[in-house]
Amino acid sequence: MPTLFFDIETRSTVDLEVAGAWRYAADPTTEVLCVGYAVDDDEPQIWTPGDPIPEAFTTATRVVAHNFQFERAIATHILTPRFGWPEIPLERQVCSMTMALASALPGALDNVATALGLPFQKDREGYTLMRKMSRPLPRYKQDPPNLIRWYEPKPEERELFHNYVKRDVMLERLVYRALPQLSSEEQALFILDAVINQRGFHVDVALAQAARNIAHNERIAINAEITALTKGEITTADQVARILAFVRRHGHVISSLTKRSVIADERRRRQSATRDAALPCRGHGALERARVSATKPEEGGDHRHRCRGRRRFGRRYRSDSGAGRAVDSRRRRLALHHLRHVRAAPAYRRRPLGDRKSGTRVGGRRDVET
């Protein structure tokens, strides 16, 4: 039963981090640069538009990608309709990122490889070239409205780019083989998650816009209050360094403007006459959350006002903030210790998610000795 590993590289005028995979893939400016793939232990190959469709995508019984949600979106919107690629049934799809997240490990390919101690070297030069090729070049004032300039690599740069893609395929294969497989129950949830992401959910755009306006007006009010409190020394809630310098100068011992830090300082300085100067700082975090929450549905929606691809299996709803993507380092270390123990002891098996029997719970699952 052959296993296929693949990775798609694209370019577009759309910001993937802002729009999400489905809107990114559906945009008419999005193009496939190449597809790297390998069957089992074979050397990775490169497909480029115009080449014959690799037979492996039809014959493979298991198809692995890291963050399959992106590959699935590109295949649905570009590879299949534009180039006639075969559709890969959900039952054959395996996501190595999902496997990593289910084991309480980082999601990014290089990060999970580092966490697992896999032998690989980061290709900074190839990564920089990939980023350069995936985004449009700056526009000039005299450019026509519809003109898009792309960076066209030299032959040696194209070879470097293809080697970078092959390296990612090989690393994806190492990560896949180093991680425990999803249980049948988890794989079923992964498939359901894919169906929900593709179907999407309706968004009340008018409500989202109204919420954004409320957050915008609140920002104006907070900025005006800060300006008055500091007599013009600070004019916006975004001037974090100035706010920190101001409150420290007035005797506050504070390391950051996080809610926890501000509350701790307030407790220490409850009787301080300058205490109120720090209060607007507390609104900064809430204001930012309101702003992001208000704009996300509109940014991620399509022309039918549906958000797609906003769920990521093994994580909560997709977040553009670093906090939404963070995993506690101690939990990662415990998970790594557990994974090594499981690989060394075949007597252990994975129980379905939510099992309440005795055992060690790591990354949202229990592994119990039989």
Secondary structure, 3 states (H helix, E strand, C coil): CCEEEEEEEEECCCCHHHHCHHHHHHCCCCEEEEEEEEECCCCCEEECCCCCCCCHHHHCCEEEECCHHHHHHHHHHHHHHHHCCCCCCHHHEEEHHHHHHHCCCCCCHHHHHHHHCCCCCCCHHHHHHHHHHHCCCCCCCCCCCCCCCCCCCCHHHHHHHHHHHHHHHHHHHHHHHHCCCCCHHHHHHHHHHHHHHHHCEECCHHHHHHHHHHHHHHHHHHHHHHHHHCCCCCCCCCCHHHHHHHHHHCCCCCCCCCHHHHHHHHHHCCCCCCHHHHHHHHHHHHHHHHHHHHHHHHHHECCCCEECCCCCCCCCCCCCCHHHHCCCHHHHHHHHHHHHHHHHCCCEEEECCCCCCCCEEECCEEEEEC
